[in-house]
Amino acid sequence: MYIVYLSYHRPVAEVESLLQPHIEWLDRYFAAGVFIAAGRKDPRTGGVIVAKDIDRPRLDSILAEDPFVAVANYEVTKVNVTRASEQFNALVGI
C-alpha cells in the first residue's frame, strides 16, 4: 500500500478555497476502492492518504487530479505491510 503525505506550500486560506473539490476527489477514490484512509495533519500543515497497492503510474495519475496540487506537495511512500494488530489485520498484503 502507499502512504501519501501532503504538505501545504500555500496559505491555509488558499487550501480552504479548494477543500470542497478536494473532498469530492477523495470521495470518488474511496468509492472506487483505491483509498483506505485520509485525514489532516495536526497541526494543520497538510494531510495523509493511505491507498491500496496499485500501479504507481495509476496512483500518480490519480494524485494529479487532486485540486490540492495547486497548494500542496506530495511525498509517496510504498509500504509492504506484513504485520498488523487484530484491528488492522485487513491491511496485511494490501
HELIX and SHEET records of a PDB file:
HELIX    1   1 VAL A   12  SER A   17  1                                   6    
HELIX    2   2 LEU A   19  ALA A   31  1                                  13    
HELIX    3   3 ARG A   56  ALA A   64  1                                   9    
HELIX    4   4 PRO A   67  ALA A   70  5                                   4    
HELIX    5   5 GLU A   86  LEU A   91  5                                   6    
SHEET    1   A 4 PHE A  35  ARG A  40  0                                        
SHEET    2   A 4 GLY A  46  ALA A  51 -1                                        
SHEET    3   A 4 TYR A   2  TYR A   8 -1                                        
SHEET    4   A 4 ALA A  72  LYS A  78 -1                                        
END                                                                             
